[in-house]
Amino acid sequence: IALTGSTLANAQRTFVDNGGSTSYNLAAGDSLIIRTGVYQGWIGQFDNGAKITVAAGASFQPSGINNPRGALKNLGTVRFNGWIGTNGGFSVENYGNMTFTQGMALNEGPQSWVNYFGATLRFESTFTINASTVVNRGTLTTGGDMTLNSGATFTNNNRATITGTLSVNGSTFNNAGKFKANGAAFNSGAVLNNSCGLAIDGPITNSSNLYNNGLFWSTTARGNSNSKISNWGTLTNSSTGVVKSVDFVNSGTMAGTGNWYFTGVTENSRTVGVNGGGTYKLNIFDATRTSTSRIFDIQNGNIYSSAKWTALAPPDTTGTQSTCATEARSTVLPVKWDFFTVSLTENTPVLAWASEQTPGTVFSIQRSYDAANFTTIATINSIEGVKNYKFEDKQVNTNNRSVYYRIRAVETTGEISVSDTRSLNFANKTVVNVQAAPNPFTSQLNITYNSTVREKISIRIVSMNGAVMSNKTINVTTGNNTIAVTEAASLTKGMYLVQLISENTVIASERIVKQ
């Protein structure tokens, strides 16, 4: 359902969408707000200067988006089900959950992406950045390779896990969080600034400039049999830096200070340290060196006096360094819900809950008449030391048979926690019972309910996070009706709500379990 909220004199338009498949062409200055529900339409135009906002609790799942150059702000859920490439001017502010099911490329710059603390940015295939800036303060994952090309800057301040290989080509990679990948190549023109934990499962190659203030580690922790760092560029370690690997080959320059810890075959053919040293000292440990007169197993090139073989203990690879970003060092304790109840007093819903949360947490009371589309109706600021809260919904529409409530808690860190959903029926409405059998079920599901009239109803299956999984419309007769819901066979295992809808109102619902 699409509503045009306003139209200004300069033709700037604001659209409000409550879920559906309406197509939009958004020119500069236009704004589209996905307020509730699941949007699955086509965005035929998304110019630089246009904006799409996805509200908390809403879902943006477009069938496609043409030449995206506008600004996308997400507080709910965004999902792109096909390959997508974004163009110059496009920007992302993600406070919720974003998923790209196929390949994703920032085709050209400039683009600006920020994944905020508490948010999740998930690329189920490859992720390529060209001439753009991406900042991760939350959680970022890929199911394939991650590639940074000329002019790109990627900054990780929290958690990033790359299933494939990291390739940095003529671009800048800043890591102040916990970053993992399967193999990494820092090619010509690349710059790496690492101040936290960079754990690469498998080989690391460097042909450029690397600056390490944290843990720079080639590991076999995730199954790769080849732990090796090959340096053809300049690898500079600070006093807080640790370089760790099984094998190590230096065909470039080892500079700076800090600790260098190796347990396999080491080889040098170029430059290590500086002459004289002064306050600079490279503490190099090779557990298998073949001679006490050498630092490396195979030693050629220039080994200057600032480089010393030093007996080192194995580095700590599980802790969080003091040089990590605040987001990576933050420990977020989620809201603990003790109880949440909804009761009816003089036909007014009364919500009561008890919870434990950090100071500054804000509660949003959300209401729905169909258990799928929730709207925030009030906010309550938590009070330090207070666990019990209460809210009366005096604006509820009692003409509906049922109403649903949930509480959304947002902490100062951006962490979000949502309570269970509670429902109640109004006393002046006839309660319609629905039976689902078998329950739990493995394939087909049968719905049985008794109707007082001949009518057209819809049977809808909704996931516990509000996504509509199936929806079918049928005609029923007076009396007992049994309807086979064959669509239920395609559901994945889990818990769902089956709803009967008449005249756009949920008249009955039951929780079902797919095994």
C-alpha positions in Angstrom: 0.0 0.0 0.0 1.6 3.3 -1.1 0.6 6.7 0.2 2.0 10.0 -1.2 2.7 12.0 2.0 3.5 15.4 0.5 4.5 17.2 -2.7 6.6 20.4 -2.5 6.6 23.3 -4.9 9.9 22.2 -6.3 8.4 18.8 -7.1 10.1 16.9 -4.3 7.9 14.1 -3.2 7.6 11.9 -0.1 6.1 8.4 -0.5 5.1 6.2 2.5 4.8 2.5 1.8 3.2 0.0 4.2 4.4 -3.1 2.3 3.5 -4.4 -1.2 4.8 -4.2 -4.7 4.3 -0.6 -5.9 7.0 0.6 -8.3 8.7 3.9 -7.7 10.9 6.3 -9.7 12.8 8.5 -7.3 14.4 11.7 -8.6 16.7 14.0 -6.7 14.9 15.3 -3.6 12.4 12.4 -3.5 12.0 10.3 -0.4 10.5 6.8 0.0 9.7 5.6 3.6 9.1 1.9 4.1 7.1 2.3 7.3 5.8 -1.2 7.9 5.4 -4.6 6.2 7.5 -6.1 3.4 8.2 -4.1 0.3 8.9 -6.3 -2.8 8.4 -3.8 -5.7 10.6 -2.4 -8.4 12.7 0.8 -8.0 13.0 2.0 -11.6 14.9 5.2 -10.7 17.1 6.0 -7.7 18.9 9.3 -8.5 21.6 11.0 -6.5 19.8 13.1 -3.9 16.9 10.7 -3.5 16.5 8.8 -0.3 15.0 5.5 0.9 14.4 4.9 4.6 13.4 1.5 6.0 11.8 1.9 9.4 12.4 -0.4 12.4 10.3 -3.5 11.9 9.9 -3.0 8.2 11.5 -5.0 5.4 12.8 -3.7 2.1 13.2 -6.6 -0.5 12.9 -5.0 -3.9 12.6 -7.1 -7.0 15.2 -4.9 -8.5 16.7 -1.4 -8.4 17.9 0.4 -11.5 21.1 2.5 -11.4 21.2 3.1 -7.7 22.8 6.4 -6.8 20.7 7.7 -3.9 20.9 7.3 -0.1 19.6 4.2 1.7 19.1 4.3 5.5 18.0 1.1 7.1 16.7 0.7 10.7 14.9 -2.6 9.8 15.7 -5.3 7.3 17.0 -5.0 3.8 17.5 -8.0 1.5 18.6 -8.0 -2.2 17.9 -11.4 -3.8 19.9 -10.9 -7.0 23.3 -9.5 -8.0 23.5 -5.8 -7.5 26.0 -3.1 -8.5 25.7 0.4 -7.0 27.0 3.6 -8.7 28.5 7.0 -7.8 26.6 8.9 -5.2 25.1 5.9 -3.6 25.3 5.7 0.2 24.3 3.3 3.0 23.6 3.9 6.7 22.8 0.6 8.2 21.5 0.3 11.8 19.6 -3.0 11.2 20.2 -6.1 9.1 21.3 -6.0 5.4 21.8 -9.1 3.2 23.0 -9.4 -0.4 22.3 -13.0 -1.5 24.5 -12.8 -4.7 27.5 -10.8 -5.8 27.8 -7.2 -4.7 30.0 -4.5 -6.3 30.4 -0.8 -5.6 30.9 -0.1 -9.3 32.3 3.4 -9.1 32.9 6.2 -6.6 32.4 8.1 -4.7 30.2 6.0 -2.4 29.9 6.0 1.4 28.8 3.0 3.4 28.6 2.8 7.2 27.5 -0.3 9.1 26.8 0.9 12.6 27.5 -0.7 16.0 24.9 -3.5 16.6 24.1 -3.8 12.8 24.8 -6.7 10.5 26.0 -6.4 6.9 26.0 -9.8 5.1 27.3 -10.6 1.6 26.5 -14.2 0.8 28.8 -14.2 -2.2 31.6 -11.8 -3.3 32.0 -8.1 -2.3 34.0 -5.7 -4.4 34.7 -2.0 -3.6 35.8 0.5 -6.3 36.8 4.1 -5.4 34.5 4.2 -2.4 34.6 4.2 1.4 33.2 1.5 3.6 33.3 1.7 7.4 32.2 -1.3 9.5 31.4 -0.7 13.2 29.1 -3.7 13.6 29.3 -7.2 12.1 30.3 -7.8 8.4 30.5 -11.2 6.7 31.0 -12.5 3.2 30.4 -15.9 1.6 33.1 -15.3 -1.0 36.1 -13.1 -1.8 36.5 -9.4 -0.8 38.3 -7.1 -3.2 39.4 -3.5 -2.8 40.4 -1.8 -6.0 42.0 1.6 -6.8 40.8 4.5 -4.7 38.9 2.3 -2.2 39.1 2.6 1.6 37.8 0.0 3.9 37.9 0.5 7.7 36.9 -2.3 10.1 36.4 -1.2 13.8 34.5 -4.3 15.0 34.0 -7.8 13.5 34.5 -8.9 9.9 34.7 -12.4 8.6 35.6 -13.1 4.9 35.0 -16.7 3.8 37.1 -16.2 0.7 40.3 -14.3 -0.1 41.1 -10.6 0.7 42.7 -8.7 -2.2 43.8 -5.1 -1.7 44.8 -3.4 -5.0 46.0 0.2 -5.0 43.7 0.9 -2.0 43.7 1.5 1.7 42.8 -1.2 4.3 42.4 0.0 7.9 41.8 -2.6 10.6 41.0 -1.6 14.2 38.8 -4.6 14.9 38.8 -8.4 14.6 39.2 -9.3 10.9 39.4 -12.8 9.5 39.8 -14.1 5.9 41.1 -17.1 4.0 44.2 -15.8 2.4 45.2 -12.2 1.8 47.1 -10.3 -0.9 48.3 -6.7 -0.4 49.3 -5.8 -4.0 51.1 -2.9 -5.5 49.9 0.5 -4.3 48.1 -1.0 -1.2 48.3 0.4 2.3 47.5 -1.6 5.4 47.1 0.0 8.8 46.4 -2.7 11.4 45.9 -1.8 15.1 43.9 -4.8 16.3 43.6 -8.5 15.2 44.2 -9.4 11.6 43.9 -13.2 11.4 44.4 -14.7 7.9 43.8 -18.4 7.6 46.5 -19.3 5.0 49.1 -17.4 3.2 49.6 -13.6 3.2 51.5 -11.8 0.5 52.6 -8.2 0.6 54.0 -6.2 -2.3 53.3 -2.8 -0.8 53.3 -0.9 2.5 52.0 -2.6 5.7 52.0 -0.9 9.1 51.2 -3.1 12.1 50.4 -1.9 15.6 48.3 -5.0 16.6 48.4 -8.7 15.7 49.3 -9.6 12.1 48.8 -13.4 11.9 48.9 -16.1 9.3 47.0 -18.9 10.9 45.8 -22.5 10.2 43.0 -22.1 12.7 40.2 -22.6 10.1 41.7 -25.6 8.2 44.2 -24.1 5.8 47.4 -26.1 5.9 49.7 -23.2 4.7 50.6 -20.6 7.3 53.1 -18.3 5.5 53.9 -14.6 5.2 55.7 -13.5 2.0 56.9 -9.9 2.0 58.1 -8.2 -1.1 57.2 -4.7 0.1 57.8 -2.9 3.4 56.4 -4.4 6.6 56.7 -2.0 9.5 56.0 -3.2 13.0 55.5 -0.9 16.0 56.4 -1.5 19.6 52.9 -2.9 20.2 52.9 -4.9 17.0 53.1 -8.7 16.8 53.8 -10.6 13.5 53.1 -14.3 13.7 53.3 -17.1 11.2 54.7 -20.6 10.7 56.8 -19.8 7.6 58.2 -16.4 6.6 59.9 -15.1 3.5 61.4 -11.6 3.4 62.2 -10.3 -0.1 61.6 -6.7 0.8 62.1 -4.7 4.0 61.3 -5.6 7.6 61.3 -2.3 9.6 60.3 -0.8 12.9 60.3 -2.6 16.3 58.0 -5.1 18.0 57.9 -8.9 18.1 58.2 -11.2 15.1 57.3 -14.8 16.0 57.9 -17.7 13.6 57.8 -21.5 14.1 58.6 -22.9 10.7 61.0 -22.2 7.8 62.3 -18.6 7.6 64.2 -17.0 4.8 65.7 -13.5 4.2 67.2 -12.1 1.0 66.8 -8.3 1.5 66.7 -5.8 4.4 66.0 -6.3 8.0 66.2 -3.5 10.6 68.3 -0.4 10.5 72.0 0.2 11.1 72.8 1.2 14.6 69.3 0.6 15.8 69.1 3.2 18.6 65.8 2.7 20.3 64.6 0.5 17.4 64.8 -3.2 18.1 63.2 -6.0 16.1 62.7 -9.0 18.4 62.7 -11.9 16.0 62.0 -15.5 17.2 62.5 -18.5 14.9 61.7 -21.7 16.8 63.5 -23.9 14.2 66.5 -21.8 13.3 69.4 -24.0 12.1 72.2 -22.1 13.6 72.6 -19.9 16.7 74.8 -17.5 14.7 71.8 -16.6 12.5 68.3 -15.3 12.9 66.8 -16.9 9.8 67.0 -20.5 8.6 68.1 -19.2 5.2 69.9 -15.9 5.7 71.2 -13.5 3.0 70.7 -9.8 2.3 71.3 -7.1 4.9 70.6 -7.9 8.6 71.2 -4.7 10.6 72.1 -4.4 14.2 68.5 -3.4 15.3 67.4 -6.9 14.4 67.9 -9.4 17.3 67.0 -13.1 17.7 65.0 -13.1 20.9 63.4 -15.9 22.9 59.7 -15.0 22.8 56.7 -16.6 24.4 53.8 -17.5 22.0 51.7 -14.4 21.4 48.2 -14.0 22.8 45.9 -14.6 19.8 42.6 -14.6 21.7 42.7 -11.3 23.6 41.7 -7.8 22.5 44.6 -5.3 22.3 44.4 -1.9 23.9 45.1 -0.5 20.4 41.7 -1.8 19.1 38.8 0.5 18.3 36.2 1.1 21.0 33.6 -1.0 19.2 35.9 -4.0 19.2 36.7 -3.6 22.9 33.0 -3.1 23.9 31.2 -5.8 25.7 27.5 -5.5 25.2 25.2 -7.2 27.7 21.8 -7.7 26.0 18.6 -6.8 27.6 17.3 -9.5 29.9 13.5 -9.9 29.8 12.2 -11.2 33.1 8.5 -11.2 32.0 6.1 -9.4 29.7 2.3 -9.6 30.0 -0.7 -7.9 28.4 -4.1 -7.8 30.1 -7.4 -6.0 29.5 -8.7 -3.6 32.1 -12.0 -1.9 31.2 -11.3 -2.7 27.6 -7.9 -1.0 27.7 -4.8 -3.1 27.1 -2.3 -2.8 30.0 1.3 -3.8 29.2 3.6 -4.8 32.1 7.2 -6.0 31.9 10.3 -6.4 34.0 13.8 -6.3 32.5 17.4 -5.8 33.2 19.2 -3.3 30.9 22.1 -0.8 30.7 21.5 2.8 31.7 20.0 4.9 28.8 18.1 2.0 27.2 14.9 3.2 25.5 11.8 1.0 25.2 9.5 1.3 22.1 6.0 -0.1 22.6 4.9 -1.6 19.3 1.3 -2.6 18.3 0.0 -4.7 15.4 -3.5 -5.8 14.4 -2.2 -8.7 12.2 0.9 -9.9 14.1 3.0 -9.0 11.1 3.1 -5.2 10.7 4.1 -3.4 13.9 4.0 0.3 14.6 5.7 2.1 17.4 3.0 3.9 19.5 5.1 5.2 22.4 8.6 5.3 23.9 9.6 5.0 27.5 13.1 5.9 28.8 14.5 3.3 31.2 15.3 4.5 34.7 18.6 3.3 36.3 17.9 0.7 39.0 14.3 0.2 38.0 13.2 -3.1 36.5 9.4 -2.9 36.3 7.5 -0.9 33.7 3.9 -0.4 32.7 2.0 1.2 29.8 -1.7 1.6 29.0 -2.8 1.7 25.4 -5.7 4.1 25.5 -5.7 4.7 21.7 -6.2 1.1 20.6 -8.9 0.4 18.0 -11.3 -1.9 19.8 -13.2 -2.6 16.7 -10.6 -5.1 15.8 -11.0 -8.6 17.2 -7.4 -9.0 18.3 -4.3 -6.9 19.0 -0.7 -7.8 19.3 2.1 -6.1 21.3 5.9 -6.3 21.6 8.6 -4.2 23.3 11.7 -3.1 21.4 14.6 -2.1 23.6 17.5 0.0 22.1 20.6 0.4 24.2 23.0 3.4 24.0 25.4 1.3 22.0 22.8 0.6 19.4 22.2 -3.0 20.5 18.6 -4.0 19.9 16.5 -6.6 21.8 12.9 -7.4 21.1 10.6 -9.1 23.5 8.2 -12.0 22.7 4.9 -11.0 21.1 1.8 -11.0 23.2 -1.9 -10.9 22.0 -5.3 -10.4 23.4 -8.9 -10.5 22.2 -11.5 -7.9 23.0 -14.5 -9.0 25.0 -17.1 -7.5 22.7 -15.9 -9.5 19.7 -16.7 -13.0 18.9 -13.6 -15.2 19.2 -13.1 -17.5 16.3 -11.1 -20.6 17.0 -8.8 -22.2 14.5 -7.3 -25.7 14.6 -4.2 -26.7 12.7 -3.4 -30.4 12.3 -1.1 -32.1 12.5 0.9 -29.8 14.8 3.8 -30.2 14.7 3.8 -31.1 11.0 6.3 -32.2 8.4 4.6 -31.6 5.1 1.0 -30.7 4.4 -1.0 -28.8 7.0 -4.8 -28.9 7.4 -6.7 -25.9 8.8 -10.2 -26.4 10.4 -12.5 -23.7 11.5 -16.3 -23.1 11.8 -17.8 -20.2 9.9 -21.2 -18.7 10.6 -21.5 -17.4 7.0 -20.4 -18.0 3.5 -17.4 -15.7 3.0 -14.0 -15.2 1.4 -11.1 -15.5 3.8 -7.3 -15.5 3.5 -5.0 -18.0 5.2 -1.6 -16.5 5.9 1.5 -18.1 7.4 3.9 -15.7 9.1 7.4 -16.3 10.5 8.2 -15.3 14.1 10.0 -12.2 12.8 7.0 -11.0 10.9 7.8 -12.1 7.3 4.9 -13.4 5.3 5.8 -16.9 4.1 2.6 -17.7 2.2 -0.9 -16.2 1.6 -3.8 -17.9 -0.1 -7.5 -16.7 -0.5 -10.4 -19.2 -0.5 -14.2 -19.3 -0.3 -15.6 -21.0 2.8 -19.2 -22.2 3.5 -21.4 -22.0 6.5 -20.3 -24.6 9.1 -17.2 -26.6 9.5 -14.4 -26.1 6.9 -11.2 -28.1 6.4 -8.6 -26.5 4.1 -5.4 -28.1 3.0 -2.4 -25.7 3.1 0.0 -27.5 0.7 2.3 -24.4 0.7 3.4 -25.3 4.2 5.5 -28.2 2.8 8.1 -25.7 1.5 8.6 -24.0 4.8 11.9 -24.6 6.6 11.9 -26.1 10.1 10.8 -23.7 12.8 7.9 -22.0 14.5 5.3 -19.9 12.6 1.9 -18.3 13.1 -1.1 -19.3 10.9 -3.7 -16.6 10.6 -7.2 -16.4 9.2 -8.1 -13.0 7.8 -11.5 -11.7 7.0 -12.2 -8.1 5.8 -8.5 -7.2 6.3 -8.7 -8.2 10.0 -7.1 -11.2 11.7 -10.0 -13.2 13.1 -8.0 -16.1 14.4 -4.4 -17.4 14.7 -2.5 -20.4 16.0 1.2 -21.1 16.5 2.5 -24.0 14.4 5.7 -25.9 14.3 7.4 -27.4 11.1 9.6 -30.3 11.8 
